[in-house]
């Protein structure tokens, strides 16, 4: 089979198109999937640049997100049959092979039936960002109907689905963007207000848009400086959730505001083999599939590339400011 292999730690040129043996089912609860599309996520580029998340030797196949068709099942598989279309977030961290390849094998409990209304390309773009956004907004953020949420980088992969999930929950959504084009995009997703963070201090904008109250929930998808400044945009007794390590931060103001601070790392169930958390991930995919098939949630794929162009995909992600997601077609 064809696969993109990470041959060393470094720049995108360490990704090489190679021929590998097809993976085989070794456990009775596993399914073998013919991958049709693989989503690109920032974690892929960080692993390529910094090293695998497990103490395993290279080479390795990256890619957490996949969508494809089941071509073989283990003897105890009960949820899927040959021919089923599935989507999932599994592999690609250095222990199990990822999805930049024609085939992958995984336990059936990691997978879910694809939304019937989506193409493989659209489906491959979504699992990691949907699980991340839902976990941050509702698991850590406790977002409820009638509350106001600030979602940073709303035009990005996570932000674009977070806006939609927040609106489905009945929240008012504020989001930060860098251009008029992105402002139009996030408003098409349901955002109530777009804040041009390069032109206006986003804390001042949030205070103005909330009559000085602040946002009940703030979702940081950017990093340390944004996290630090977001304290002032969060309402007293509110919640501030981040995807990244904020580094050394003076939390005096957060303490004064009685904030709940949360971290969302959707890879934890994979990294720590937590079956109950894994099952929650599949529940999120199942619920989101229902939303998608009802026309309530959409995928936005900005760039589609051939498998051989994985290095270019990584370059685009690392350049930043991508709208929506980048997907490899197999």
Secondary structure as UniProt FT lines:
FT   STRAND          2..6
FT   HELIX           12..14
FT   STRAND          15..19
FT   TURN            28..29
FT   STRAND          30..40
FT   HELIX           42..50
FT   STRAND          65..73
FT   TURN            75..76
FT   TURN            82..83
FT   STRAND          85..89
FT   STRAND          103..107
FT   HELIX           108..110
FT   STRAND          111..113
FT   TURN            116..117
FT   HELIX           120..124
FT   TURN            125..126
FT   HELIX           127..134
FT   HELIX           135..140
FT   TURN            145..146
FT   STRAND          148..151
FT   TURN            154..155
FT   HELIX           157..168
FT   TURN            169..170
FT   STRAND          172..177
FT   HELIX           180..188
FT   TURN            189..190
FT   STRAND          193..196
FT   TURN            197..199
FT   HELIX           202..209
FT   TURN            210..212
FT   STRAND          215..220
FT   HELIX           224..230
FT   HELIX           231..233
FT   STRAND          234..242
FT   HELIX           252..256
FT   TURN            257..258
FT   STRAND          260..263
FT   TURN            266..267
FT   HELIX           268..272
FT   HELIX           275..293
FT   TURN            294..295
FT   STRAND          301..306
FT   HELIX           307..309
FT   HELIX           310..319
FT   STRAND          325..329
//
